[in-house]
Amino acid sequence: MCGSRLWWSYRAILEAPICTFAWKTLALISSNFTPPLLLPSEHRHTSIMCQFEVIHFQCGHSGRRLIKHCHFARNDPNHQCFGAWSIKREWISANQICRECGQQANIRRAQQAQLRL
């Protein structure tokens, strides 16, 4: 796919698959070619993302927990993993309920205790 098309702009090269043909073609077109510098948020390695684990609770809800920051999250204050979740592992917690259900249960218990008085 890379060899069938000429990449004429720097942006197209950044979005293209890594291919030496595209870089050589642009180098031939532009005699004073220098590869553009990439900002940390525009780095090409987008497959390396923050990793999460999913916990399935007894109440039926599930929650995500961040277990590992990607390289860019540690170094770039404007970091975004573009809304995709890289799920590393999943847990089934058969004896725990989620935080929201636990808070609702505590409120219900407190209200029932006040009614008994």
C-alpha positions as a printed NumPy array, in Angstrom:
array([[  0.   ,   0.   ,   0.   ],
       [  2.805,   2.36 ,   0.806],
       [  4.53 ,   1.926,  -2.543],
       [  1.399,   2.561,  -4.591],
       [  0.976,   6.168,  -3.544],
       [  3.2  ,   9.239,  -3.282],
       [  2.997,  11.199,  -0.064],
       [  3.228,  14.888,  -0.889],
       [  2.821,  16.566,   2.485],
       [  4.564,  16.197,   5.809],
       [  1.231,  15.564,   7.548],
       [  0.409,  12.707,   5.208],
       [  3.779,  11.148,   5.976],
       [  3.139,  11.413,   9.699],
       [ -0.22 ,   9.663,   9.301],
       [  1.076,   7.03 ,   6.871],
       [  2.36 ,   3.629,   7.924],
       [  6.074,   3.567,   8.57 ],
       [  7.588,   3.025,   5.156],
       [ 10.954,   3.94 ,   3.764],
       [  9.482,   4.495,   0.293],
       [  7.473,   7.518,   1.474],
       [ 10.489,   9.122,   3.143],
       [ 12.733,   8.51 ,   0.131],
       [ 10.097,   9.887,  -2.258],
       [  9.73 ,  13.098,  -0.276],
       [ 13.503,  13.396,   0.024],
       [ 13.75 ,  13.244,  -3.771],
       [ 10.989,  15.833,  -4.23 ],
       [ 12.435,  18.263,  -1.718],
       [ 16.201,  18.567,  -1.959],
       [ 16.526,  20.31 ,   1.406],
       [ 14.307,  17.791,   3.184],
       [ 14.55 ,  17.386,   6.94 ],
       [ 12.106,  15.152,   8.81 ],
       [  9.671,  17.228,  10.882],
       [ 10.02 ,  17.242,  14.641],
       [  7.12 ,  15.603,  16.418],
       [  5.466,  17.03 ,  19.477],
       [  5.075,  14.509,  22.311],
       [  1.309,  14.345,  21.738],
       [  1.843,  13.689,  18.013],
       [  4.269,  10.827,  18.492],
       [  3.891,   7.936,  16.057],
       [  3.736,   5.131,  18.624],
       [  0.012,   5.393,  19.321],
       [ -0.324,   1.685,  20.073],
       [  1.446,   2.221,  23.41 ],
       [ -1.363,   3.514,  25.59 ],
       [ -2.252,   3.803,  29.248],
       [ -3.276,   0.414,  30.608],
       [ -6.374,  -0.225,  32.683],
       [ -7.904,  -3.144,  34.5  ],
       [-11.638,  -3.759,  34.715],
       [-13.164,  -4.982,  37.966],
       [-16.604,  -6.64 ,  37.833],
       [-18.36 ,  -6.246,  41.197],
       [-21.   ,  -8.406,  42.892],
       [-23.663,  -5.731,  42.34 ],
       [-23.308,  -6.045,  38.562],
       [-21.417,  -2.804,  38.009],
       [-17.891,  -2.656,  36.667],
       [-15.154,  -0.105,  37.128],
       [-11.873,   0.784,  35.462],
       [ -8.636,   1.339,  37.338],
       [ -5.483,   2.832,  35.849],
       [ -2.595,   0.443,  36.4  ],
       [  0.108,   1.824,  34.112],
       [  0.681,   5.231,  32.542],
       [  2.055,   5.331,  29.026],
       [  5.301,   7.198,  28.334],
       [  3.505,  10.314,  27.099],
       [  1.184,  10.56 ,  30.115],
       [  4.261,  10.872,  32.322],
       [  5.949,  13.513,  30.167],
       [  3.229,  15.501,  28.366],
       [  0.823,  17.655,  30.418],
       [ -1.649,  17.711,  27.492],
       [ -1.683,  13.923,  27.186],
       [ -4.706,  12.121,  25.781],
       [ -5.015,   8.469,  24.88 ],
       [ -7.755,   9.477,  22.435],
       [-10.622,   7.912,  24.377],
       [ -9.549,   4.328,  23.765],
       [ -9.147,   1.989,  26.696],
       [ -6.291,  -0.485,  26.663],
       [ -7.611,  -3.195,  28.978],
       [ -4.734,  -5.243,  30.382],
       [ -6.717,  -7.575,  32.657],
       [-10.167,  -8.158,  34.134],
       [-11.105,  -9.186,  37.659],
       [-14.325, -10.635,  39.043],
       [-14.83 ,  -9.506,  42.621],
       [-17.554, -11.853,  43.865],
       [-17.612, -10.608,  47.464],
       [-17.454,  -6.816,  46.993],
       [-19.866,  -4.184,  45.759],
       [-18.882,  -0.978,  43.97 ],
       [-18.293,   2.307,  45.798],
       [-21.605,   3.877,  44.709],
       [-23.66 ,   0.865,  45.813],
       [-21.712,   0.795,  49.096],
       [-22.517,   4.467,  49.737],
       [-26.191,   3.908,  48.945],
       [-26.26 ,   0.902,  51.305],
       [-24.703,   3.018,  54.096],
       [-27.276,   5.781,  53.56 ],
       [-30.094,   3.222,  53.596],
       [-28.764,   1.679,  56.834],
       [-28.481,   5.117,  58.47 ],
       [-32.034,   6.023,  57.446],
       [-33.384,   2.712,  58.757],
       [-31.493,   3.226,  62.04 ],
       [-33.095,   6.675,  62.43 ],
       [-36.555,   5.22 ,  61.794],
       [-36.052,   2.604,  64.526],
       [-35.304,   5.265,  67.149]])
